[in-house]
Amino acid sequence: MWSLVLPRRRVRDATRRAVPAIAALFVLTSPPATARPRVPLPCAEGRFDVVSGSIMDRTVSDDAIVIQAGHVTVASGCGTTSFSLRRTKAGPVLRARWKHCLAGGAVRLRASFTSDCDGLQGRVLQPKRRLVFQARRERAAQKPPDSSSTFGVISQQIFVHRGCTVAACHGESRSAGLDLRPGAAYEYLVNVRATGAPGSLRVAPGHASESFLSRKVRGQLAPTEGARMPLVGDPLPVLERDLIDVWIDAGAPETGTVSGAPTLDPLGYQPAAAPPVPPGGIQLVLDGPMLEPGRETEGCLWVPAPNASDLFVSRTSVVSNPGTHHVAAWRYTASATPQVGVWRAGDIACLSGAQFGAAALAGAGMGKGTDTALPPGIASVLPGGGYFGLNAHFYNEFDVPIQVKVWFNFYLYDNTPVHIVDGLTSLDTTFGINVPPFTQLIRRGRYVNTRGAPVHMLHVSGHMHKRGLRFSAWQSDGTKLFDDYDWSHPTGRDFDPLWVLAPGDWIDYECLHDNGVTRPVRLDATGRPAPLRFGISAEDEMCILTGSFYPG
């Protein structure tokens, strides 16, 4: 037997030359080393929602760790990276490292599964701080609640009937991290922290006044807590708001009937009554197809403009059958003559003939419609001649077929207006969107007033699609204009008094897009994860600043 000692510092040339040969002899005469066995993942992959502590930022109230396809992602700002498993006496430990996250600096994750595989717990190491967390596996959708129970009535006659559960809102895309579909709503509401109100629960059993859901439907909100829901149309009727509060105060039971709860009228599909034609005004009617239960459609119907010359408009109103997600009227700008009176399914935003980025002539978000009047002295223009495209997106959550039908009313302005409304559309950044799978990225843009004269802003807003998490905008001096977190119901900012944007001043804006962290990952034609890029479909993305103003 012999031993090999390698010198640490300066050695003689003869010894240095002998070392490789001796080392090779050692390898040839030694038994082969046993490969370290691979530690298997002890539990199924999935999404684990943080229920206590925090991962990246203590202000993030709906954070999660997503383990998918052998990779791990932190929803609040760490993109996809590979992980390793290390065997310990307590069981396998998941280890991952990111060189940089949205919070800044390197991040290391150490986590282990609970014995029942329904939980994940551990710590996150960041520069100069250590965070401890516990997370719970996202539960699959349960059986829809009994329609005769109090919560079943709330689920069907409020959440579903009021359109909260369409795919683009609190349905498949889980806007603001909230899923209100039957079978999922209870799990996402009761004792769950509110995304838009740090420190509050969406539903605090026994305490309606402390529950964010109650305050949200009543509009009792702080400036940073978003807008009343439903966002478009009238507030919930008094009986529906009271039913939610009585249910919460009774402990928010998932089953059974709450004694003394208000009784709502039986729910059923009731088509909208056709509004009268505005006196001396214009009415356009989208008389669309029937839509079977559970089906969804968006399309366009081209109609000839009934007015031969331009008209000044002081007010627009839109009425639609229940089931709509959004409707809009567009000006035809293509050269050829469109086929009129035919529903073109899949013609999103009437792009078969409407200019991309143009301002809509009229529109409404989810609900039965809207009614908008301009301030005195200000009017918009309904162009004469040509064609108008009537665009609608419907989703049928009723148990009977419904019709895609919408009425657009344009009320004319008396005499001559002082100012004519123009539309703002900034495409500064939207075409460069490119978000790799299982990551989040921010796109930034800037709209500059290059007119050489001031403009008076009536409204600014932002446009994103289903993987947009946040749209924010600022004035030139850094003052925040608005934050929108619900891509399908952007509120933006109305100005009263009007805000004057001086020549050379600008509006900065940014979009936070999510491709597979908290939103479904974009899939290519073969079903594989793909980059998220600009596109007109809701499966693609946009980042567009919109608004209305008059010059001078």
C-alpha positions as CSV (number, residue, x, y, z in Angstrom):
1,M,0.0,0.0,0.0
2,W,1.2,3.4,-0.8
3,S,-0.1,7.0,-0.5
4,L,0.0,10.0,-2.7
5,V,0.8,13.5,-1.2
6,L,0.4,16.5,-3.6
7,P,2.5,19.6,-2.7
8,R,0.5,22.8,-2.2
9,R,3.1,25.4,-3.1
10,R,6.2,25.3,-5.3
11,V,7.4,21.8,-6.3
12,R,10.3,20.5,-8.3
13,D,9.8,19.8,-12.0
14,A,10.4,16.1,-11.7
15,T,7.6,15.7,-9.1
16,R,5.2,17.9,-11.2
17,R,5.8,15.6,-14.2
18,A,5.2,12.5,-12.1
19,V,1.9,13.5,-10.6
20,P,-0.3,12.9,-13.8
21,A,1.2,9.4,-14.2
22,I,0.7,8.5,-10.6
23,A,-2.9,9.8,-10.7
24,A,-3.7,7.8,-13.8
25,L,-2.3,4.7,-12.2
26,F,-4.5,5.3,-9.1
27,V,-7.6,5.6,-11.3
28,L,-6.8,2.4,-13.2
29,T,-6.2,0.3,-10.1
30,S,-9.0,1.7,-8.0
31,P,-12.6,0.3,-8.0
32,P,-15.1,2.3,-10.0
33,A,-16.9,5.0,-8.1
34,T,-20.7,4.6,-7.5
35,A,-22.8,7.3,-9.1
36,R,-24.9,9.3,-6.6
37,P,-28.5,8.3,-7.0
38,R,-30.9,10.9,-8.3
39,V,-33.3,12.2,-5.7
40,P,-36.9,11.9,-7.1
41,L,-39.5,14.7,-6.7
42,P,-41.5,13.4,-3.7
43,C,-44.8,15.0,-4.7
44,A,-46.6,16.0,-7.8
45,E,-45.8,19.3,-9.6
46,G,-48.2,22.2,-9.4
47,R,-48.9,25.7,-8.1
48,F,-48.5,26.4,-4.4
49,D,-50.1,29.6,-3.2
50,V,-48.4,31.4,-0.3
51,V,-50.7,31.4,2.8
52,S,-48.3,32.8,5.4
53,G,-45.0,34.7,5.4
54,S,-43.7,35.9,2.0
55,I,-41.3,35.0,-0.8
56,M,-40.1,38.1,-2.5
57,D,-42.0,41.1,-1.3
58,R,-44.2,41.5,1.8
59,T,-46.6,43.7,-0.1
60,V,-47.5,40.9,-2.6
61,S,-50.6,39.3,-1.3
62,D,-51.2,36.5,-3.9
63,D,-47.7,35.1,-4.4
64,A,-47.1,31.6,-5.4
65,I,-44.4,29.0,-6.3
66,V,-45.0,27.1,-9.6
67,I,-43.3,23.8,-10.1
68,Q,-43.8,22.7,-13.7
69,A,-41.9,20.5,-16.2
70,G,-38.8,20.2,-13.9
71,H,-38.5,23.9,-13.4
72,V,-39.6,26.4,-10.7
73,T,-41.0,29.9,-10.9
74,V,-41.8,32.6,-8.3
75,A,-45.0,34.4,-9.3
76,S,-43.9,37.8,-7.8
77,G,-40.9,38.2,-10.0
78,C,-38.5,35.3,-10.4
79,G,-38.6,33.7,-13.9
80,T,-38.3,30.0,-14.6
81,T,-35.1,28.2,-13.6
82,S,-34.1,24.6,-13.0
83,F,-34.0,23.1,-9.5
84,S,-32.2,20.3,-7.7
85,L,-33.2,18.0,-4.9
86,R,-31.0,17.2,-1.9
87,R,-31.7,14.3,0.4
88,T,-31.8,15.2,4.1
89,K,-32.9,13.4,7.3
90,A,-36.1,15.3,7.2
91,G,-36.7,14.4,3.5
92,P,-35.9,15.9,0.1
93,V,-35.2,19.6,-0.1
94,L,-35.9,21.6,-3.2
95,R,-33.1,24.1,-4.0
96,A,-33.1,26.8,-6.7
97,R,-31.2,29.9,-7.5
98,W,-31.8,33.0,-9.6
99,K,-29.1,35.5,-10.5
100,H,-31.6,38.3,-10.7
101,C,-35.3,38.8,-9.9
102,L,-37.7,41.7,-10.2
103,A,-37.0,42.6,-6.6
104,G,-33.3,42.9,-7.5
105,G,-30.2,40.8,-6.7
106,A,-29.6,37.1,-6.4
107,V,-32.3,34.9,-4.8
108,R,-32.0,31.4,-3.4
109,L,-34.9,29.1,-2.5
110,R,-34.9,26.2,-0.1
111,A,-38.2,24.4,0.4
112,S,-39.6,21.0,1.4
113,F,-43.0,19.4,0.9
114,T,-45.4,18.5,3.7
115,S,-46.0,14.9,4.4
116,D,-49.4,15.0,2.6
117,C,-47.9,16.8,-0.4
118,D,-50.5,19.5,-0.1
119,G,-48.0,22.1,1.2
120,L,-44.6,23.6,0.6
121,Q,-42.6,25.4,3.2
122,G,-39.1,26.9,3.5
123,R,-37.1,30.1,3.2
124,V,-35.9,32.5,0.6
125,L,-32.4,34.1,0.9
126,Q,-31.9,37.5,-0.6
127,P,-29.1,40.0,-0.1
128,K,-29.3,41.2,3.6
129,R,-32.6,39.4,4.4
130,R,-34.2,36.0,4.9
131,L,-37.9,35.3,4.4
132,V,-39.8,32.3,5.6
133,F,-43.0,31.1,4.0
134,Q,-45.7,28.4,3.9
135,A,-47.6,27.6,0.7
136,R,-50.7,25.5,-0.1
137,R,-51.2,23.5,-3.2
138,E,-53.8,25.0,-5.5
139,R,-56.9,22.9,-5.3
140,A,-58.7,21.6,-8.3
141,A,-62.1,23.0,-9.0
142,Q,-64.6,21.3,-6.7
143,K,-68.2,20.4,-7.4
144,P,-70.4,23.5,-8.0
145,P,-72.4,24.4,-4.9
146,D,-75.9,23.3,-4.5
147,S,-78.1,25.9,-6.3
148,S,-80.5,26.0,-3.4
149,S,-77.9,26.9,-0.8
150,T,-77.2,30.5,0.0
151,F,-73.7,30.5,-1.4
152,G,-75.1,28.6,-4.5
153,V,-77.5,31.5,-5.1
154,I,-74.7,34.0,-4.7
155,S,-72.5,32.0,-7.1
156,Q,-75.1,31.5,-9.8
157,Q,-77.3,34.6,-9.6
158,I,-74.6,37.2,-8.8
159,F,-71.1,35.9,-9.9
160,V,-72.3,34.0,-13.0
161,H,-75.3,36.1,-14.0
162,R,-73.4,39.4,-13.7
163,G,-70.7,38.2,-16.0
164,C,-67.9,37.9,-13.4
165,T,-67.0,34.4,-14.5
166,V,-66.3,34.8,-18.3
167,A,-62.9,33.5,-19.4
168,A,-61.4,37.0,-19.7
169,C,-62.4,38.1,-16.1
170,H,-62.6,36.0,-13.0
171,G,-62.9,32.9,-15.0
172,E,-60.0,31.0,-16.8
173,S,-57.6,34.0,-16.6
174,R,-58.3,34.6,-12.9
175,S,-58.0,38.4,-13.1
176,A,-56.4,39.8,-10.0
177,G,-55.8,36.2,-8.9
178,L,-59.5,35.6,-8.3
179,D,-61.5,32.7,-9.8
180,L,-65.3,33.1,-9.3
181,R,-66.5,30.1,-11.3
182,P,-68.8,27.7,-9.6
183,G,-66.7,25.1,-7.8
184,A,-63.8,27.4,-7.4
185,A,-65.2,30.7,-5.9
186,Y,-65.4,29.5,-2.3
187,E,-61.8,28.4,-2.2
188,Y,-60.6,31.7,-3.6
189,L,-62.8,33.9,-1.4
190,V,-63.1,32.7,2.1
191,N,-60.1,33.5,4.4
192,V,-58.0,34.5,1.4
193,R,-56.0,37.7,1.4
194,A,-57.2,40.4,-1.0
195,T,-54.8,41.3,-3.8
196,G,-56.0,44.9,-4.0
197,A,-56.2,45.6,-0.3
198,P,-53.1,44.4,1.7
199,G,-54.1,43.3,5.2
200,S,-57.7,42.5,4.2
201,L,-59.4,39.2,3.5
202,R,-61.7,38.8,0.5
203,V,-64.2,37.2,2.8
204,A,-63.7,37.3,6.6
205,P,-66.4,34.9,8.0
206,G,-68.6,36.7,10.5
207,H,-67.4,40.2,9.5
208,A,-69.0,41.6,6.3
209,S,-67.8,45.1,7.1
210,E,-64.2,43.9,7.2
211,S,-64.5,41.8,4.0
212,F,-63.1,43.2,0.8
213,L,-65.8,41.5,-1.3
214,S,-68.5,43.5,0.5
215,R,-66.6,46.8,0.2
216,K,-65.9,46.1,-3.5
217,V,-69.5,45.6,-4.5
218,R,-70.6,48.6,-2.5
219,G,-67.8,50.9,-3.8
220,Q,-66.5,51.7,-0.2
221,L,-62.9,51.7,-1.3
222,A,-59.7,53.6,-0.6
223,P,-58.0,55.4,-3.6
224,T,-55.5,52.5,-4.0
225,E,-58.1,49.7,-3.9
226,G,-59.4,50.0,-7.5
227,A,-63.0,50.5,-8.6
228,R,-66.4,49.3,-7.6
229,M,-67.5,46.0,-9.1
230,P,-69.2,45.3,-11.4
231,L,-67.1,47.8,-13.2
232,V,-69.5,48.5,-16.0
233,G,-73.2,49.3,-15.7
234,D,-75.2,49.8,-12.5
235,P,-74.1,48.7,-9.1
236,L,-75.5,45.4,-7.8
237,P,-79.1,45.8,-6.6
238,V,-79.6,46.4,-2.9
239,L,-80.9,42.8,-2.3
240,E,-77.9,41.2,-3.9
241,R,-75.5,43.3,-1.9
242,D,-77.4,42.6,1.3
243,L,-77.5,38.9,0.5
244,I,-73.6,38.8,0.3
245,D,-73.4,40.7,3.6
246,V,-75.9,38.5,5.4
247,W,-74.1,35.4,4.2
248,I,-70.7,36.7,5.4
249,D,-72.0,37.8,8.8
250,A,-73.5,34.2,9.2
251,G,-70.0,32.8,8.9
252,A,-69.9,32.4,5.1
253,P,-71.0,28.8,5.1
254,E,-70.3,26.8,1.9
255,T,-73.4,24.7,2.2
256,G,-76.9,25.2,3.7
257,T,-79.3,28.1,3.8
258,V,-78.7,31.2,5.9
259,S,-81.7,32.1,8.0
260,G,-83.1,35.5,7.2
261,A,-81.2,35.9,3.9
262,P,-82.9,38.0,1.3
263,T,-84.7,36.1,-1.5
264,L,-83.8,36.9,-5.1
265,D,-86.1,36.4,-8.0
266,P,-85.6,33.2,-10.0
267,L,-82.8,33.6,-12.5
268,G,-83.4,33.1,-16.2
269,Y,-82.4,34.5,-19.5
270,Q,-84.3,37.8,-20.2
271,P,-83.4,39.4,-23.5
272,A,-83.0,43.2,-23.4
273,A,-85.8,45.4,-24.5
274,A,-85.0,47.3,-27.7
275,P,-84.3,51.0,-26.9
276,P,-86.2,53.7,-28.9
277,V,-84.3,55.5,-31.7
278,P,-82.9,58.8,-30.5
279,P,-85.1,61.7,-31.7
280,G,-83.3,63.0,-34.7
281,G,-80.4,60.7,-34.0
282,I,-78.9,57.4,-35.3
283,Q,-79.5,53.8,-34.2
284,L,-77.3,50.9,-35.4
285,V,-78.4,47.4,-34.7
286,L,-76.2,44.3,-34.5
287,D,-78.6,41.5,-35.2
288,G,-76.3,38.5,-34.7
289,P,-76.5,34.7,-34.5
290,M,-77.9,32.5,-31.7
291,L,-75.3,31.2,-29.3
292,E,-75.7,27.8,-27.6
293,P,-75.1,27.3,-23.8
294,G,-71.5,27.2,-22.9
295,R,-70.3,28.7,-26.2
296,E,-68.3,31.9,-26.7
297,T,-67.9,34.0,-29.9
298,E,-66.5,37.3,-31.1
299,G,-67.1,38.7,-34.5
300,C,-68.1,41.7,-36.6
301,L,-71.1,42.7,-38.7
302,W,-70.6,45.5,-41.3
303,V,-73.5,47.8,-42.0
304,P,-73.9,50.9,-44.3
305,A,-73.6,54.2,-42.6
306,P,-77.1,55.7,-42.4
307,N,-75.8,59.3,-42.5
308,A,-74.5,60.7,-45.7
309,S,-72.5,63.5,-44.0
310,D,-70.6,63.9,-40.8
311,L,-72.7,64.4,-37.6
312,F,-71.8,65.9,-34.3
313,V,-72.7,63.6,-31.4
314,S,-73.1,64.7,-27.7
315,R,-74.1,61.3,-26.2
316,T,-73.8,57.6,-27.0
317,S,-75.6,54.7,-25.4
318,V,-75.3,51.0,-25.9
319,V,-77.9,48.3,-25.0
320,S,-77.2,44.6,-25.4
321,N,-78.6,41.2,-24.6
322,P,-77.2,39.6,-21.5
323,G,-74.1,37.6,-22.1
324,T,-71.8,40.2,-23.6
325,H,-68.2,40.8,-22.6
326,H,-67.7,43.9,-24.8
327,V,-69.1,45.6,-27.8
328,A,-67.8,48.4,-30.1
329,A,-68.6,50.2,-33.3
330,W,-65.7,50.9,-35.8
331,R,-65.2,52.9,-39.0
332,Y,-64.5,51.0,-42.2
333,T,-61.1,52.2,-43.7
334,A,-60.2,49.5,-46.2
335,S,-60.5,50.1,-50.0
336,A,-62.8,47.3,-51.1
337,T,-66.5,47.1,-50.3
338,P,-67.3,44.9,-47.3
339,Q,-69.9,42.2,-47.3
340,V,-72.8,43.8,-45.3
341,G,-75.3,42.2,-43.0
342,V,-73.3,39.0,-42.4
343,W,-71.9,38.0,-39.1
344,R,-68.2,37.3,-39.4
345,A,-67.2,35.0,-36.6
346,G,-63.6,35.4,-35.5
347,D,-63.3,39.0,-36.9
348,I,-61.8,40.4,-33.7
349,A,-62.3,44.2,-33.4
350,C,-63.5,44.2,-37.0
351,L,-59.9,44.2,-38.2
352,S,-61.1,42.8,-41.6
353,G,-61.8,46.5,-42.5
354,A,-61.1,48.7,-39.5
355,Q,-57.7,50.4,-38.9
356,F,-55.7,48.8,-36.0
357,G,-55.2,51.4,-33.2
358,A,-58.2,53.5,-34.3
359,A,-60.6,54.9,-31.7
360,A,-64.0,53.2,-31.5
361,L,-67.1,55.3,-32.5
362,A,-68.9,53.8,-29.5
363,G,-68.5,50.9,-27.1
364,A,-69.4,49.2,-23.8
365,G,-67.7,46.7,-21.5
366,M,-69.3,43.7,-19.8
367,G,-72.9,44.2,-18.8
368,K,-76.1,45.2,-20.4
369,G,-74.7,48.5,-21.8
370,T,-73.6,52.0,-21.0
371,D,-74.6,55.6,-21.5
372,T,-72.0,58.3,-21.9
373,A,-72.5,62.0,-22.4
374,L,-69.7,64.5,-23.2
375,P,-69.3,67.7,-21.2
376,P,-71.1,70.8,-22.5
377,G,-69.5,72.4,-25.6
378,I,-67.8,69.2,-26.6
379,A,-68.8,66.7,-29.2
380,S,-67.5,63.8,-31.1
381,V,-68.0,63.1,-34.9
382,L,-69.9,60.3,-36.5
383,P,-68.4,60.2,-40.0
384,G,-70.8,60.1,-42.9
385,G,-70.9,57.7,-45.8
386,G,-69.1,54.4,-46.0
387,Y,-69.6,51.5,-43.5
388,F,-69.6,50.8,-39.8
389,G,-68.4,47.6,-38.2
390,L,-70.4,46.4,-35.2
391,N,-68.2,44.2,-33.0
392,A,-69.3,42.0,-30.1
393,H,-67.9,39.4,-27.8
394,F,-70.5,37.1,-26.1
395,Y,-70.3,34.2,-23.7
396,N,-73.4,32.1,-23.0
397,E,-73.5,30.9,-19.3
398,F,-77.2,30.4,-19.4
399,D,-79.0,27.1,-19.9
400,V,-80.8,28.2,-23.1
401,P,-79.6,29.6,-26.4
402,I,-79.1,33.4,-26.5
403,Q,-78.9,35.9,-29.3
404,V,-75.9,38.1,-30.1
405,K,-77.8,41.4,-30.3
406,V,-76.7,45.0,-29.6
407,W,-78.2,48.5,-30.1
408,F,-76.0,51.6,-30.6
409,N,-77.7,55.0,-30.1
410,F,-76.0,58.2,-31.2
411,Y,-77.6,61.5,-29.9
412,L,-76.9,64.5,-32.0
413,Y,-75.4,67.8,-30.7
414,D,-77.6,70.9,-31.0
415,N,-76.0,73.7,-32.9
416,T,-72.2,73.8,-33.3
417,P,-69.9,72.5,-30.6
418,V,-66.9,74.6,-29.3
419,H,-64.5,71.6,-29.3
420,I,-64.3,68.3,-31.2
421,V,-63.1,65.2,-29.4
422,D,-60.1,63.4,-30.9
423,G,-58.7,60.0,-29.9
424,L,-55.3,59.2,-28.5
425,T,-53.7,55.9,-29.4
426,S,-50.0,55.3,-28.6
427,L,-48.4,52.2,-30.2
428,D,-44.9,53.2,-28.9
429,T,-44.1,49.8,-27.3
430,T,-46.7,47.2,-28.2
431,F,-45.0,45.7,-31.3
432,G,-41.9,44.8,-29.3
433,I,-43.6,42.5,-26.8
434,N,-41.6,39.3,-26.3
435,V,-42.0,37.4,-23.1
436,P,-40.4,33.9,-22.9
437,P,-42.4,31.0,-21.4
438,F,-42.8,31.0,-17.6
439,T,-41.5,34.5,-17.1
440,Q,-42.8,38.0,-16.6
441,L,-41.6,41.2,-18.3
442,I,-42.3,44.9,-18.3
443,R,-42.8,46.9,-21.5
444,R,-42.4,50.7,-21.3
445,G,-43.7,53.4,-23.7
446,R,-44.1,57.1,-23.9
447,Y,-46.6,59.4,-25.6
448,V,-45.4,62.9,-26.3
449,N,-47.5,65.9,-27.3
450,T,-45.9,66.8,-30.6
451,R,-48.8,69.0,-31.8
452,G,-47.0,72.3,-30.9
453,A,-50.1,73.3,-28.9
454,P,-51.6,72.2,-25.6
455,V,-54.3,69.5,-25.6
456,H,-57.1,69.1,-23.1
457,M,-57.3,65.5,-21.8
458,L,-60.8,64.1,-21.0
459,H,-59.6,60.5,-20.3
460,V,-56.6,58.2,-20.5
461,S,-56.6,54.4,-20.2
462,G,-54.6,51.4,-21.3
463,H,-55.3,48.3,-23.3
464,M,-53.8,44.8,-22.6
465,H,-54.9,41.2,-23.1
466,K,-55.5,38.3,-20.8
467,R,-51.8,37.9,-19.7
468,G,-51.5,41.6,-18.7
469,L,-51.2,42.0,-15.0
470,R,-50.8,45.7,-14.6
471,F,-51.0,48.9,-16.8
472,S,-49.6,52.0,-15.2
473,A,-49.2,55.6,-16.4
474,W,-47.5,58.8,-15.1
475,Q,-47.3,62.5,-16.0
476,S,-44.1,64.0,-17.2
477,D,-43.2,65.1,-13.6
478,G,-43.6,61.5,-12.3
479,T,-47.1,62.0,-10.8
480,K,-49.1,58.7,-11.1
481,L,-52.1,58.9,-13.3
482,F,-53.5,55.4,-12.7
483,D,-52.9,51.7,-12.1
484,D,-55.1,49.1,-13.7
485,Y,-54.9,45.5,-12.7
486,D,-58.0,44.1,-14.4
487,W,-57.1,43.9,-18.1
488,S,-60.7,43.3,-19.3
489,H,-62.1,46.3,-17.4
490,P,-59.6,49.1,-17.4
491,T,-60.8,52.2,-15.6
492,G,-58.0,54.5,-16.5
493,R,-58.4,58.1,-15.4
494,D,-61.2,60.7,-16.1
495,F,-60.2,64.3,-15.7
496,D,-62.6,66.9,-14.1
497,P,-61.4,69.6,-14.5
498,L,-59.7,68.6,-17.8
499,W,-55.9,68.1,-17.6
500,V,-53.9,70.2,-20.0
501,L,-50.9,68.4,-21.6
502,A,-48.5,71.1,-22.7
503,P,-46.4,70.9,-26.0
504,G,-43.4,68.6,-25.4
505,D,-44.8,67.1,-22.3
506,W,-45.5,63.4,-22.2
507,I,-47.3,60.4,-20.6
508,D,-45.1,57.5,-19.6
509,Y,-46.7,54.1,-19.3
510,E,-45.8,50.4,-18.8
511,C,-47.4,47.0,-19.0
512,L,-46.5,44.0,-16.8
513,H,-47.1,40.8,-18.9
514,D,-47.1,37.2,-17.6
515,N,-46.5,34.2,-19.7
516,G,-47.0,31.1,-17.5
517,V,-46.2,32.4,-14.0
518,T,-49.7,33.3,-12.8
519,R,-51.4,33.3,-16.2
520,P,-51.7,30.3,-18.6
521,V,-48.5,29.9,-20.6
522,R,-48.8,30.8,-24.4
523,L,-48.9,27.6,-26.5
524,D,-47.8,27.2,-30.1
525,A,-49.7,25.2,-32.7
526,T,-48.2,22.0,-31.5
527,G,-49.2,22.6,-27.8
528,R,-45.7,23.5,-26.6
529,P,-44.9,26.6,-24.5
530,A,-44.1,29.6,-26.7
531,P,-43.0,33.2,-26.3
532,L,-45.8,35.8,-25.8
533,R,-45.7,38.4,-28.5
534,F,-47.8,41.2,-29.9
535,G,-51.0,40.0,-31.6
536,I,-54.7,40.9,-32.1
537,S,-56.0,37.8,-30.4
538,A,-56.6,37.7,-26.6
539,E,-54.1,34.9,-26.6
540,D,-51.5,37.3,-27.7
541,E,-50.6,40.7,-26.0
542,M,-50.8,44.4,-26.5
543,C,-49.6,47.5,-24.5
544,I,-51.4,50.5,-25.9
545,L,-52.2,53.9,-24.3
546,T,-55.6,55.2,-25.3
547,G,-57.5,58.3,-24.5
548,S,-59.6,61.2,-25.6
549,F,-58.9,65.0,-25.8
550,Y,-59.6,68.1,-27.7
551,P,-56.7,70.4,-29.1
552,G,-56.3,74.0,-28.3
